[in-house]
């Protein structure tokens, strides 16, 4: 999908130099991937303290193996 975007040249050039990428396309694609990863991480962080656990859950019992 071809797109025609008005991207801030200063930001793009800084990211290009700092990242050491071989093309501006690679710079933008990597920046988008990092943005998505960061947002997904933030979603997980926001779940902290909101999940209720079963008080009878015994992880040690589930780890035990019946080896004969």
CORDAJO-V766329 format. One record per run of one state. SS is the DSSP state (h for helix, s for strand, l for the rest). FROM is the first residue (numbers start at 1). TO is the last residue. If there is no record, write none. Layout:
SS FROM TO
SS FROM TO
This chain:
l 1 8
h 9 19
l 20 23
h 24 47
l 48 58
h 59 63
l 64 68
